[in-house]
Amino acid sequence: MCRNIRTLHNYEPHATSEEVHAAALQYVRKVSGSTKPAKANEDAFEAAVHEIAHITQHLLDSLVTHAPAKHRDEEAAKARARAAVRFGTA
């Protein structure tokens, strides 16, 4: 599950609220050990996702860097090239 959490800081364009929510969801899934909580735990699960997404957005807004921003398309192309080598599809 954790492989789905991507770096969100220092990219152009900036991370969207959907990307922040998806990362928070993956984090809560990993920590809780379930992809879908039981009915009894749904409220706690959703509250945790909401709070972590809020804190993550606050963190991203507060971070300062002097490095040039990475471009999502270029980084995605590099990741595809690494995957092709790793899985032998090149």
N, C-alpha and C positions, 0 to 999 in steps of 0.2 A: 504494500500500500504506500509506503513512504516514497517510492520512486516517483509517484505522481505529484509530489510536492516540489514545485519548481522555485528557483530563485526569482524573487519579484522586484528586488531593489536594483536600481541603476539601469533600467531598460527604457528605450524609446520605442513606442509610446509607453507611458507609465502603466503600471498594473491597474486593471479595472476592478471594480468592486466584486464582479463575478469571479475573477481570478483569486482575489483575497478570500472570498467565501469558499471557493473550492479547496484552497490550501487549508483553511480552518477545518473544513469537513474531513479532509483526509487525515489531519492531525487527530481530531477527535475519534475518528474510526480506528486509527492505530492505537491510541492510548486506551480506548475502551475495549478493543478487541473484537468489535463487531461492525459490520457494514450497515446493518439496520437494527436499531435498538428495539427491545421488547416494548410493548405498549406502556408498561409501567415506567419505562425509562425514557420515553420519547421527549417529555418536557425537559428533563435534565440534559439530554443529548442536544436538543435544539438550542437550549440556553447556552450551553458550552460553545457550540459552533458560533452563535451570535457574538458572544463575548470575545472569543479568540479572534474572530474576524475584525471586530472593532479595535482590539488592542494591536493587531497586526497592521491595520491601516494607520493607526496612530504611530506605530514604529516606523513604517515606511515614510510617513510624512515628516518625521523628525530626523531621519538619517541624513547625514551630510557626506558627500564624497567629492573628491577632486579628480577622480578618474573620468574619462569620457564615457558617456552612456553607450551601452551595447545596443545593437539593433536586433530586434526579435527575429526578423527574417534570416539574417546572417547566422545567428546562433542556432536557429532551427536547421539550417542547411548543414552546419557543422555537426550537429547531433545526428542527422540522417546519415552523413558520411561515416561517422563513428559506428553507427548501428550496422551499416552495410558491411564494414570491415569485421565487426564483432560477430555478426550472424552469417557472414559469407554470402551476402547477396550482391556483392560488388562485381 
